[in-house]
Amino acid sequence: MVALREEDREDYVCTGESTYFSGLYVDDDGVLRIVNPEFGPSTLAPTCRCCTHTFNGVPFTKQYRYLGE
Ligand SMILES: [Zn+2]
């Protein structure tokens, strides 16, 4: 979950289908940092209706939107 190389940094990581966490990296001083602090439970929308999606353990604030038809 922690990117050790710059090219591996991601805004978020997804473990399982509906559990998201901040992407983390270690900076040049060896300090653990969040790749994109703007990213949070209100950034992403759930990808399905059946699961409770969480970001860092906090439920998403956006509702699932059915995009078919
Ligand atoms: Zn689901």
N, CA, C, O and the ligand as a Tripos MOL2 file, in Angstrom:
@<TRIPOS>MOLECULE
protein
  277   275    70     0     0
PROTEIN
NO_CHARGES

@<TRIPOS>ATOM
      1 N           0.8150   -1.2170    0.0000 N.3       1 MET1
      2 CA          0.0000    0.0000    0.0000 C.3       1 MET1
      3 C           0.8490    1.2670    0.0000 C.2       1 MET1
      4 O           0.3430    2.3570   -0.2670 O.2       1 MET1
      5 N           2.1060    1.1270    0.2920 N.am      2 VAL2
      6 CA          3.0050    2.2820    0.2780 C.3       2 VAL2
      7 C           3.9070    2.1920   -0.9480 C.2       2 VAL2
      8 O           4.6320    1.2140   -1.1320 O.2       2 VAL2
      9 N           3.8490    3.2420   -1.7930 N.am      3 ALA3
     10 CA          4.6690    3.2470   -2.9970 C.3       3 ALA3
     11 C           6.1010    3.6190   -2.6320 C.2       3 ALA3
     12 O           6.3420    4.6560   -2.0140 O.2       3 ALA3
     13 N           7.0210    2.7930   -3.0040 N.am      4 LEU4
     14 CA          8.4270    3.0830   -2.7140 C.3       4 LEU4
     15 C           9.1010    3.7830   -3.8920 C.2       4 LEU4
     16 O          10.1340    4.4330   -3.7270 O.2       4 LEU4
     17 N           8.5180    3.6480   -5.0700 N.am      5 ARG5
     18 CA          9.0580    4.3280   -6.2350 C.3       5 ARG5
     19 C           8.0670    5.3720   -6.7130 C.2       5 ARG5
     20 O           6.8560    5.1790   -6.5970 O.2       5 ARG5
     21 N           8.5670    6.4770   -7.2490 N.am      6 GLU6
     22 CA          7.6980    7.5800   -7.6260 C.3       6 GLU6
     23 C           6.6720    7.1480   -8.6670 C.2       6 GLU6
     24 O           5.5270    7.5980   -8.6260 O.2       6 GLU6
     25 N           7.0630    6.2870   -9.5920 N.am      7 GLU7
     26 CA          6.1410    5.8900  -10.6520 C.3       7 GLU7
     27 C           5.0230    4.9830  -10.1370 C.2       7 GLU7
     28 O           4.0490    4.7370  -10.8480 O.2       7 GLU7
     29 N           5.1550    4.4970   -8.9270 N.am      8 ASP8
     30 CA          4.1290    3.6170   -8.3590 C.3       8 ASP8
     31 C           3.0860    4.3810   -7.5500 C.2       8 ASP8
     32 O           2.1260    3.7840   -7.0630 O.2       8 ASP8
     33 N           3.2590    5.6780   -7.4040 N.am      9 ARG9
     34 CA          2.3360    6.4480   -6.5700 C.3       9 ARG9
     35 C           0.9570    6.5190   -7.2060 C.2       9 ARG9
     36 O           0.8220    6.7570   -8.4060 O.2       9 ARG9
     37 N          -0.0620    6.3110   -6.3860 N.am     10 GLU10
     38 CA         -1.4320    6.3920   -6.8670 C.3      10 GLU10
     39 C          -2.2670    7.1890   -5.8760 C.2      10 GLU10
     40 O          -1.9850    7.2120   -4.6770 O.2      10 GLU10
     41 N          -3.3110    7.8480   -6.4060 N.am     11 ASP11
     42 CA         -4.1710    8.6690   -5.5470 C.3      11 ASP11
     43 C          -4.8590    7.8260   -4.4780 C.2      11 ASP11
     44 O          -5.0650    8.2720   -3.3490 O.2      11 ASP11
     45 N          -5.2040    6.6150   -4.8540 N.am     12 TYR12
     46 CA         -5.8770    5.7470   -3.8950 C.3      12 TYR12
     47 C          -5.5570    4.2960   -4.2240 C.2      12 TYR12
     48 O          -5.1300    3.9710   -5.3320 O.2      12 TYR12
     49 N          -5.7660    3.4540   -3.2630 N.am     13 VAL13
     50 CA         -5.6390    2.0220   -3.5010 C.3      13 VAL13
     51 C          -6.9430    1.3710   -3.0970 C.2      13 VAL13
     52 O          -7.6170    1.8340   -2.1780 O.2      13 VAL13
     53 N          -7.2930    0.3170   -3.7690 N.am     14 CYS14
     54 CA         -8.5430   -0.3890   -3.5410 C.3      14 CYS14
     55 C          -8.2220   -1.8010   -3.0810 C.2      14 CYS14
     56 O          -7.5570   -2.5560   -3.7900 O.2      14 CYS14
     57 N          -8.6880   -2.1500   -1.9100 N.am     15 THR15
     58 CA         -8.5270   -3.5250   -1.4360 C.3      15 THR15
     59 C          -9.8920   -4.1690   -1.4100 C.2      15 THR15
     60 O         -10.7830   -3.7220   -0.6870 O.2      15 THR15
     61 N         -10.0610   -5.2070   -2.1860 N.am     16 GLY16
     62 CA        -11.3920   -5.7590   -2.3410 C.3      16 GLY16
     63 C         -12.2030   -4.8640   -3.2560 C.2      16 GLY16
     64 O         -11.6480   -4.0130   -3.9510 O.2      16 GLY16
     65 N         -13.4940   -5.0470   -3.2590 N.am     17 GLU17
     66 CA        -14.3380   -4.3900   -4.2370 C.3      17 GLU17
     67 C         -14.7430   -2.9880   -3.7960 C.2      17 GLU17
     68 O         -14.9990   -2.1280   -4.6390 O.2      17 GLU17
     69 N         -14.8030   -2.7520   -2.5220 N.am     18 SER18
     70 CA        -15.4450   -1.5260   -2.0640 C.3      18 SER18
     71 C         -14.7120   -0.8430   -0.9150 C.2      18 SER18
     72 O         -15.2650    0.0480   -0.2700 O.2      18 SER18
     73 N         -13.4800   -1.2500   -0.6560 N.am     19 THR19
     74 CA        -12.7120   -0.6620    0.4340 C.3      19 THR19
     75 C         -11.5110    0.0730   -0.1430 C.2      19 THR19
     76 O         -10.6130   -0.5350   -0.7240 O.2      19 THR19
     77 N         -11.5110    1.3820    0.0260 N.am     20 TYR20
     78 CA        -10.4800    2.2250   -0.5680 C.3      20 TYR20
     79 C          -9.6750    2.9100    0.5330 C.2      20 TYR20
     80 O         -10.1800    3.2170    1.6130 O.2      20 TYR20
     81 N          -8.4120    3.1350    0.2160 N.am     21 PHE21
     82 CA         -7.5420    3.8570    1.1390 C.3      21 PHE21
     83 C          -6.7230    4.8800    0.3610 C.2      21 PHE21
     84 O          -6.5460    4.7660   -0.8520 O.2      21 PHE21
     85 N          -6.2280    5.8840    1.0850 N.am     22 SER22
     86 CA         -5.3250    6.8350    0.4630 C.3      22 SER22
     87 C          -4.0760    6.1260   -0.0390 C.2      22 SER22
     88 O          -3.5500    5.2260    0.6160 O.2      22 SER22
     89 N          -3.6060    6.5500   -1.2240 N.am     23 GLY23
     90 CA         -2.2950    6.0960   -1.6670 C.3      23 GLY23
     91 C          -1.2190    6.7680   -0.8140 C.2      23 GLY23
     92 O          -1.2980    7.9610   -0.5240 O.2      23 GLY23
     93 N          -0.2330    6.0020   -0.4240 N.am     24 LEU24
     94 CA          0.8250    6.5340    0.4380 C.3      24 LEU24
     95 C           2.1800    6.3810   -0.2330 C.2      24 LEU24
     96 O           2.3870    5.5040   -1.0730 O.2      24 LEU24
     97 N           3.0840    7.2480    0.1540 N.am     25 TYR25
     98 CA          4.4530    7.0860   -0.3310 C.3      25 TYR25
     99 C           5.4150    7.5990    0.7330 C.2      25 TYR25
    100 O           5.0160    8.2870    1.6720 O.2      25 TYR25
    101 N           6.6520    7.2610    0.5750 N.am     26 VAL26
    102 CA          7.6970    7.7360    1.4830 C.3      26 VAL26
    103 C           8.5290    8.7780    0.7450 C.2      26 VAL26
    104 O           9.0970    8.4920   -0.3100 O.2      26 VAL26
    105 N           8.6000    9.9860    1.3000 N.am     27 ASP27
    106 CA          9.3320   11.0440    0.6010 C.3      27 ASP27
    107 C          10.8500   10.9170    0.8330 C.2      27 ASP27
    108 O          11.3190    9.9860    1.4880 O.2      27 ASP27
    109 N          11.5910   11.8730    0.2790 N.am     28 ASP28
    110 CA         13.0540   11.7760    0.3160 C.3      28 ASP28
    111 C          13.6180   11.8030    1.7330 C.2      28 ASP28
    112 O          14.7360   11.3490    1.9740 O.2      28 ASP28
    113 N          12.8320   12.3420    2.6680 N.am     29 ASP29
    114 CA         13.2750   12.3810    4.0610 C.3      29 ASP29
    115 C          12.8250   11.1500    4.8390 C.2      29 ASP29
    116 O          13.0250   11.0660    6.0510 O.2      29 ASP29
    117 N          12.2180   10.1980    4.1400 N.am     30 GLY30
    118 CA         11.7730    8.9840    4.8100 C.3      30 GLY30
    119 C          10.4760    9.1580    5.5750 C.2      30 GLY30
    120 O          10.1580    8.3570    6.4540 O.2      30 GLY30
    121 N           9.7080   10.2240    5.2400 N.am     31 VAL31
    122 CA          8.4460   10.4920    5.9290 C.3      31 VAL31
    123 C           7.2870    9.9430    5.1060 C.2      31 VAL31
    124 O           7.2110   10.1580    3.8960 O.2      31 VAL31
    125 N           6.3890    9.2310    5.7790 N.am     32 LEU32
    126 CA          5.2230    8.6650    5.1200 C.3      32 LEU32
    127 C           4.2200    9.7670    4.8080 C.2      32 LEU32
    128 O           3.8100   10.5080    5.7020 O.2      32 LEU32
    129 N           3.8240    9.8780    3.5430 N.am     33 ARG33
    130 CA          2.9090   10.9430    3.1470 C.3      33 ARG33
    131 C           1.7780   10.3920    2.2850 C.2      33 ARG33
    132 O           1.8900    9.3260    1.6800 O.2      33 ARG33
    133 N           0.6780   11.1580    2.2490 N.am     34 ILE34
    134 CA         -0.4570   10.8090    1.3860 C.3      34 ILE34
    135 C          -0.1990   11.3910   -0.0020 C.2      34 ILE34
    136 O           0.1500   12.5640   -0.1340 O.2      34 ILE34
    137 N          -0.3740   10.5650   -1.0360 N.am     35 VAL35
    138 CA         -0.1000   11.0010   -2.4010 C.3      35 VAL35
    139 C          -0.9750   12.1930   -2.7720 C.2      35 VAL35
    140 O          -0.4760   13.1930   -3.2880 O.2      35 VAL35
    141 N          -2.2690   12.0910   -2.5130 N.am     36 ASN36
    142 CA         -3.2020   13.1450   -2.8860 C.3      36 ASN36
    143 C          -4.1530   13.4250   -1.7170 C.2      36 ASN36
    144 O          -5.1830   12.7630   -1.5870 O.2      36 ASN36
    145 N          -3.8100   14.4080   -0.8610 N.am     37 PRO37
    146 CA         -4.6330   14.6960    0.3270 C.3      37 PRO37
    147 C          -6.0350   15.1760   -0.0170 C.2      37 PRO37
    148 O          -6.9260   15.1570    0.8330 O.2      37 PRO37
    149 N          -6.2380   15.6140   -1.2770 N.am     38 GLU38
    150 CA         -7.5690   16.0600   -1.6880 C.3      38 GLU38
    151 C          -8.5450   14.8870   -1.7950 C.2      38 GLU38
    152 O          -9.7610   15.0650   -1.7280 O.2      38 GLU38
    153 N          -7.9970   13.7120   -1.9590 N.am     39 PHE39
    154 CA         -8.8400   12.5380   -2.1330 C.3      39 PHE39
    155 C          -9.4690   12.1400   -0.8120 C.2      39 PHE39
    156 O          -8.7770   12.0530    0.2030 O.2      39 PHE39
    157 N         -10.7820   11.8950   -0.8110 N.am     40 GLY40
    158 CA        -11.4470   11.5210    0.4240 C.3      40 GLY40
    159 C         -12.7250   10.7790    0.1360 C.2      40 GLY40
    160 O         -12.9860   10.4150   -1.0100 O.2      40 GLY40
    161 N         -13.5480   10.5420    1.1820 N.am     41 PRO41
    162 CA        -14.7780    9.7840    1.0060 C.3      41 PRO41
    163 C         -15.7960   10.4580    0.0970 C.2      41 PRO41
    164 O         -16.7580    9.8170   -0.3230 O.2      41 PRO41
    165 N         -15.6050   11.7490   -0.2180 N.am     42 SER42
    166 CA        -16.5420   12.4290   -1.1100 C.3      42 SER42
    167 C         -16.0110   12.5180   -2.5400 C.2      42 SER42
    168 O         -16.6650   13.0990   -3.4050 O.2      42 SER42
    169 N         -14.8370   11.9500   -2.7950 N.am     43 THR43
    170 CA        -14.2240   12.0760   -4.1170 C.3      43 THR43
    171 C         -14.7830   11.0790   -5.1100 C.2      43 THR43
    172 O         -15.0910   11.4300   -6.2490 O.2      43 THR43
    173 N         -14.9130    9.8540   -4.6840 N.am     44 LEU44
    174 CA        -15.3340    8.7810   -5.5820 C.3      44 LEU44
    175 C         -16.8020    8.4330   -5.3560 C.2      44 LEU44
    176 O         -17.3480    8.6510   -4.2740 O.2      44 LEU44
    177 N         -17.4260    7.8920   -6.3910 N.am     45 ALA45
    178 CA        -18.7870    7.3840   -6.2590 C.3      45 ALA45
    179 C         -18.7390    5.8600   -6.1920 C.2      45 ALA45
    180 O         -17.8900    5.2390   -6.8320 O.2      45 ALA45
    181 N         -19.6420    5.2550   -5.4240 N.am     46 PRO46
    182 CA        -19.6690    3.7940   -5.3520 C.3      46 PRO46
    183 C         -19.8470    3.1800   -6.7360 C.2      46 PRO46
    184 O         -20.5110    3.7570   -7.5970 O.2      46 PRO46
    185 N         -19.2570    2.0160   -6.9450 N.am     47 THR47
    186 CA        -19.3450    1.3500   -8.2430 C.3      47 THR47
    187 C         -20.4750    0.3370   -8.2890 C.2      47 THR47
    188 O         -20.7310   -0.2540   -9.3380 O.2      47 THR47
    189 N         -21.1530    0.1270   -7.1730 N.am     48 CYS48
    190 CA        -22.3090   -0.7620   -7.1700 C.3      48 CYS48
    191 C         -23.2160   -0.3690   -6.0170 C.2      48 CYS48
    192 O         -22.8440    0.4170   -5.1460 O.2      48 CYS48
    193 N         -24.4150   -0.9350   -6.0350 N.am     49 ARG49
    194 CA        -25.4010   -0.5660   -5.0260 C.3      49 ARG49
    195 C         -25.3340   -1.4800   -3.7950 C.2      49 ARG49
    196 O         -25.7870   -1.1120   -2.7110 O.2      49 ARG49
    197 N         -24.7670   -2.6610   -3.9770 N.am     50 CYS50
    198 CA        -24.9120   -3.6860   -2.9470 C.3      50 CYS50
    199 C         -23.8910   -3.5700   -1.8140 C.2      50 CYS50
    200 O         -24.1050   -4.1350   -0.7420 O.2      50 CYS50
    201 N         -22.7890   -2.8540   -2.0260 N.am     51 CYS51
    202 CA        -21.7300   -2.8110   -1.0180 C.3      51 CYS51
    203 C         -21.6610   -1.4310   -0.3730 C.2      51 CYS51
    204 O         -21.9950   -0.4250   -0.9990 O.2      51 CYS51
    205 N         -21.2320   -1.3940    0.8630 N.am     52 THR52
    206 CA        -20.9250   -0.1260    1.5100 C.3      52 THR52
    207 C         -19.4820    0.2360    1.1710 C.2      52 THR52
    208 O         -18.5450   -0.4280    1.6130 O.2      52 THR52
    209 N         -19.3190    1.2840    0.3910 N.am     53 HIS53
    210 CA        -17.9820    1.7050   -0.0110 C.3      53 HIS53
    211 C         -17.4010    2.6370    1.0420 C.2      53 HIS53
    212 O         -18.0730    3.5510    1.5180 O.2      53 HIS53
    213 N         -16.1650    2.3990    1.3930 N.am     54 THR54
    214 CA        -15.5210    3.2470    2.3950 C.3      54 THR54
    215 C         -14.1650    3.7170    1.8940 C.2      54 THR54
    216 O         -13.4930    3.0450    1.1110 O.2      54 THR54
    217 N         -13.7880    4.9000    2.3750 N.am     55 PHE55
    218 CA        -12.4660    5.4520    2.0790 C.3      55 PHE55
    219 C         -11.7880    5.7260    3.4160 C.2      55 PHE55
    220 O         -12.2590    6.5460    4.2040 O.2      55 PHE55
    221 N         -10.7000    5.0470    3.6610 N.am     56 ASN56
    222 CA        -10.0380    5.1130    4.9700 C.3      56 ASN56
    223 C         -11.0220    4.8190    6.1040 C.2      56 ASN56
    224 O         -10.9310    5.3970    7.1870 O.2      56 ASN56
    225 N         -11.9560    3.9170    5.8380 N.am     57 GLY57
    226 CA        -12.9130    3.5070    6.8630 C.3      57 GLY57
    227 C         -14.1350    4.3880    6.9750 C.2      57 GLY57
    228 O         -15.0250    4.1110    7.7790 O.2      57 GLY57
    229 N         -14.1970    5.4620    6.1700 N.am     58 VAL58
    230 CA        -15.3350    6.3760    6.2200 C.3      58 VAL58
    231 C         -16.2360    6.1050    5.0170 C.2      58 VAL58
    232 O         -15.7520    6.0790    3.8850 O.2      58 VAL58
    233 N         -17.5440    5.9020    5.2380 N.am     59 PRO59
    234 CA        -18.4420    5.6320    4.1120 C.3      59 PRO59
    235 C         -18.4220    6.7550    3.0810 C.2      59 PRO59
    236 O         -18.3150    7.9300    3.4320 O.2      59 PRO59
    237 N         -18.5260    6.3850    1.8060 N.am     60 PHE60
    238 CA        -18.6150    7.3710    0.7270 C.3      60 PHE60
    239 C         -19.8170    8.2780    0.9690 C.2      60 PHE60
    240 O         -20.8530    7.8260    1.4560 O.2      60 PHE60
    241 N         -19.6780    9.5350    0.6330 N.am     61 THR61
    242 CA        -20.8040   10.4620    0.7690 C.3      61 THR61
    243 C         -21.6300   10.5090   -0.5110 C.2      61 THR61
    244 O         -22.8040   10.8790   -0.4730 O.2      61 THR61
    245 N         -21.0270   10.1360   -1.6550 N.am     62 LYS62
    246 CA        -21.7880   10.1050   -2.8960 C.3      62 LYS62
    247 C         -22.6070    8.8230   -2.9760 C.2      62 LYS62
    248 O         -22.2110    7.7780   -2.4610 O.2      62 LYS62
    249 N         -23.7590    8.9310   -3.6340 N.am     63 GLN63
    250 CA        -24.6080    7.7860   -3.8410 C.3      63 GLN63
    251 C         -24.2290    7.0700   -5.1310 C.2      63 GLN63
    252 O         -23.7150    7.6770   -6.0710 O.2      63 GLN63
    253 N         -24.4900    5.7830   -5.1540 N.am     64 TYR64
    254 CA        -24.3360    5.0260   -6.3940 C.3      64 TYR64
    255 C         -25.3070    5.5420   -7.4260 C.2      64 TYR64
    256 O         -26.4850    5.7490   -7.1330 O.2      64 TYR64
    257 N         -24.8160    5.7530   -8.6410 N.am     65 ARG65
    258 CA        -25.7010    6.2090   -9.7220 C.3      65 ARG65
    259 C         -25.7080    5.1760  -10.8270 C.2      65 ARG65
    260 O         -24.6610    4.8200  -11.3680 O.2      65 ARG65
    261 N         -26.8720    4.7060  -11.1500 N.am     66 TYR66
    262 CA        -27.0060    3.7160  -12.2050 C.3      66 TYR66
    263 C         -26.8690    4.4140  -13.5540 C.2      66 TYR66
    264 O         -27.6410    5.3150  -13.8820 O.2      66 TYR66
    265 N         -25.8690    3.9820  -14.3350 N.am     67 LEU67
    266 CA        -25.5640    4.7090  -15.5690 C.3      67 LEU67
    267 C         -26.0360    3.9710  -16.8090 C.2      67 LEU67
    268 O         -25.8110    4.4440  -17.9230 O.2      67 LEU67
    269 N         -26.6870    2.8200  -16.6460 N.am     68 GLY68
    270 CA        -27.1200    2.0490  -17.8050 C.3      68 GLY68
    271 C         -28.3640    2.6380  -18.4540 C.2      68 GLY68
    272 O         -28.9970    3.5320  -17.8930 O.2      68 GLY68
    273 N         -28.7100    2.1460  -19.6170 N.am     69 GLU69
    274 CA        -29.9190    2.4610  -20.3830 C.3      69 GLU69
    275 C         -29.9680    3.8820  -20.8830 C.2      69 GLU69
    276 O         -30.9330    4.2720  -21.5410 O.2      69 GLU69
    277 ZN        -21.3480   -4.5740   -4.4470 Zn       70 ZN70
@<TRIPOS>BOND
     1     1     2 1
     2     2     3 1
     3     3     4 2
     4     3     5 am
     5     5     6 1
     6     6     7 1
     7     7     8 2
     8     7     9 am
     9     9    10 1
    10    10    11 1
    11    11    12 2
    12    11    13 am
    13    13    14 1
    14    14    15 1
    15    15    16 2
    16    15    17 am
    17    17    18 1
    18    18    19 1
    19    19    20 2
    20    19    21 am
    21    21    22 1
    22    22    23 1
    23    23    24 2
    24    23    25 am
    25    25    26 1
    26    26    27 1
    27    27    28 2
    28    27    29 am
    29    29    30 1
    30    30    31 1
    31    31    32 2
    32    31    33 am
    33    33    34 1
    34    34    35 1
    35    35    36 2
    36    35    37 am
    37    37    38 1
    38    38    39 1
    39    39    40 2
    40    39    41 am
    41    41    42 1
    42    42    43 1
    43    43    44 2
    44    43    45 am
    45    45    46 1
    46    46    47 1
    47    47    48 2
    48    47    49 am
    49    49    50 1
    50    50    51 1
    51    51    52 2
    52    51    53 am
    53    53    54 1
    54    54    55 1
    55    55    56 2
    56    55    57 am
    57    57    58 1
    58    58    59 1
    59    59    60 2
    60    59    61 am
    61    61    62 1
    62    62    63 1
    63    63    64 2
    64    63    65 am
    65    65    66 1
    66    66    67 1
    67    67    68 2
    68    67    69 am
    69    69    70 1
    70    70    71 1
    71    71    72 2
    72    71    73 am
    73    73    74 1
    74    74    75 1
    75    75    76 2
    76    75    77 am
    77    77    78 1
    78    78    79 1
    79    79    80 2
    80    79    81 am
    81    81    82 1
    82    82    83 1
    83    83    84 2
    84    83    85 am
    85    85    86 1
    86    86    87 1
    87    87    88 2
    88    87    89 am
    89    89    90 1
    90    90    91 1
    91    91    92 2
    92    91    93 am
    93    93    94 1
    94    94    95 1
    95    95    96 2
    96    95    97 am
    97    97    98 1
    98    98    99 1
    99    99   100 2
   100    99   101 am
   101   101   102 1
   102   102   103 1
   103   103   104 2
   104   103   105 am
   105   105   106 1
   106   106   107 1
   107   107   108 2
   108   107   109 am
   109   109   110 1
   110   110   111 1
   111   111   112 2
   112   111   113 am
   113   113   114 1
   114   114   115 1
   115   115   116 2
   116   115   117 am
   117   117   118 1
   118   118   119 1
   119   119   120 2
   120   119   121 am
   121   121   122 1
   122   122   123 1
   123   123   124 2
   124   123   125 am
   125   125   126 1
   126   126   127 1
   127   127   128 2
   128   127   129 am
   129   129   130 1
   130   130   131 1
   131   131   132 2
   132   131   133 am
   133   133   134 1
   134   134   135 1
   135   135   136 2
   136   135   137 am
   137   137   138 1
   138   138   139 1
   139   139   140 2
   140   139   141 am
   141   141   142 1
   142   142   143 1
   143   143   144 2
   144   143   145 am
   145   145   146 1
   146   146   147 1
   147   147   148 2
   148   147   149 am
   149   149   150 1
   150   150   151 1
   151   151   152 2
   152   151   153 am
   153   153   154 1
   154   154   155 1
   155   155   156 2
   156   155   157 am
   157   157   158 1
   158   158   159 1
   159   159   160 2
   160   159   161 am
   161   161   162 1
   162   162   163 1
   163   163   164 2
   164   163   165 am
   165   165   166 1
   166   166   167 1
   167   167   168 2
   168   167   169 am
   169   169   170 1
   170   170   171 1
   171   171   172 2
   172   171   173 am
   173   173   174 1
   174   174   175 1
   175   175   176 2
   176   175   177 am
   177   177   178 1
   178   178   179 1
   179   179   180 2
   180   179   181 am
   181   181   182 1
   182   182   183 1
   183   183   184 2
   184   183   185 am
   185   185   186 1
   186   186   187 1
   187   187   188 2
   188   187   189 am
   189   189   190 1
   190   190   191 1
   191   191   192 2
   192   191   193 am
   193   193   194 1
   194   194   195 1
   195   195   196 2
   196   195   197 am
   197   197   198 1
   198   198   199 1
   199   199   200 2
   200   199   201 am
   201   201   202 1
   202   202   203 1
   203   203   204 2
   204   203   205 am
   205   205   206 1
   206   206   207 1
   207   207   208 2
   208   207   209 am
   209   209   210 1
   210   210   211 1
   211   211   212 2
   212   211   213 am
   213   213   214 1
   214   214   215 1
   215   215   216 2
   216   215   217 am
   217   217   218 1
   218   218   219 1
   219   219   220 2
   220   219   221 am
   221   221   222 1
   222   222   223 1
   223   223   224 2
   224   223   225 am
   225   225   226 1
   226   226   227 1
   227   227   228 2
   228   227   229 am
   229   229   230 1
   230   230   231 1
   231   231   232 2
   232   231   233 am
   233   233   234 1
   234   234   235 1
   235   235   236 2
   236   235   237 am
   237   237   238 1
   238   238   239 1
   239   239   240 2
   240   239   241 am
   241   241   242 1
   242   242   243 1
   243   243   244 2
   244   243   245 am
   245   245   246 1
   246   246   247 1
   247   247   248 2
   248   247   249 am
   249   249   250 1
   250   250   251 1
   251   251   252 2
   252   251   253 am
   253   253   254 1
   254   254   255 1
   255   255   256 2
   256   255   257 am
   257   257   258 1
   258   258   259 1
   259   259   260 2
   260   259   261 am
   261   261   262 1
   262   262   263 1
   263   263   264 2
   264   263   265 am
   265   265   266 1
   266   266   267 1
   267   267   268 2
   268   267   269 am
   269   269   270 1
   270   270   271 1
   271   271   272 2
   272   271   273 am
   273   273   274 1
   274   274   275 1
   275   275   276 2
@<TRIPOS>SUBSTRUCTURE
     1 MET1         2 RESIDUE 1 A MET
     2 VAL2         6 RESIDUE 1 A VAL
     3 ALA3        10 RESIDUE 1 A ALA
     4 LEU4        14 RESIDUE 1 A LEU
     5 ARG5        18 RESIDUE 1 A ARG
     6 GLU6        22 RESIDUE 1 A GLU
     7 GLU7        26 RESIDUE 1 A GLU
     8 ASP8        30 RESIDUE 1 A ASP
     9 ARG9        34 RESIDUE 1 A ARG
    10 GLU10       38 RESIDUE 1 A GLU
    11 ASP11       42 RESIDUE 1 A ASP
    12 TYR12       46 RESIDUE 1 A TYR
    13 VAL13       50 RESIDUE 1 A VAL
    14 CYS14       54 RESIDUE 1 A CYS
    15 THR15       58 RESIDUE 1 A THR
    16 GLY16       62 RESIDUE 1 A GLY
    17 GLU17       66 RESIDUE 1 A GLU
    18 SER18       70 RESIDUE 1 A SER
    19 THR19       74 RESIDUE 1 A THR
    20 TYR20       78 RESIDUE 1 A TYR
    21 PHE21       82 RESIDUE 1 A PHE
    22 SER22       86 RESIDUE 1 A SER
    23 GLY23       90 RESIDUE 1 A GLY
    24 LEU24       94 RESIDUE 1 A LEU
    25 TYR25       98 RESIDUE 1 A TYR
    26 VAL26      102 RESIDUE 1 A VAL
    27 ASP27      106 RESIDUE 1 A ASP
    28 ASP28      110 RESIDUE 1 A ASP
    29 ASP29      114 RESIDUE 1 A ASP
    30 GLY30      118 RESIDUE 1 A GLY
    31 VAL31      122 RESIDUE 1 A VAL
    32 LEU32      126 RESIDUE 1 A LEU
    33 ARG33      130 RESIDUE 1 A ARG
    34 ILE34      134 RESIDUE 1 A ILE
    35 VAL35      138 RESIDUE 1 A VAL
    36 ASN36      142 RESIDUE 1 A ASN
    37 PRO37      146 RESIDUE 1 A PRO
    38 GLU38      150 RESIDUE 1 A GLU
    39 PHE39      154 RESIDUE 1 A PHE
    40 GLY40      158 RESIDUE 1 A GLY
    41 PRO41      162 RESIDUE 1 A PRO
    42 SER42      166 RESIDUE 1 A SER
    43 THR43      170 RESIDUE 1 A THR
    44 LEU44      174 RESIDUE 1 A LEU
    45 ALA45      178 RESIDUE 1 A ALA
    46 PRO46      182 RESIDUE 1 A PRO
    47 THR47      186 RESIDUE 1 A THR
    48 CYS48      190 RESIDUE 1 A CYS
    49 ARG49      194 RESIDUE 1 A ARG
    50 CYS50      198 RESIDUE 1 A CYS
    51 CYS51      202 RESIDUE 1 A CYS
    52 THR52      206 RESIDUE 1 A THR
    53 HIS53      210 RESIDUE 1 A HIS
    54 THR54      214 RESIDUE 1 A THR
    55 PHE55      218 RESIDUE 1 A PHE
    56 ASN56      222 RESIDUE 1 A ASN
    57 GLY57      226 RESIDUE 1 A GLY
    58 VAL58      230 RESIDUE 1 A VAL
    59 PRO59      234 RESIDUE 1 A PRO
    60 PHE60      238 RESIDUE 1 A PHE
    61 THR61      242 RESIDUE 1 A THR
    62 LYS62      246 RESIDUE 1 A LYS
    63 GLN63      250 RESIDUE 1 A GLN
    64 TYR64      254 RESIDUE 1 A TYR
    65 ARG65      258 RESIDUE 1 A ARG
    66 TYR66      262 RESIDUE 1 A TYR
    67 LEU67      266 RESIDUE 1 A LEU
    68 GLY68      270 RESIDUE 1 A GLY
    69 GLU69      274 RESIDUE 1 A GLU
    70 ZN70       277 GROUP 0 **** ****
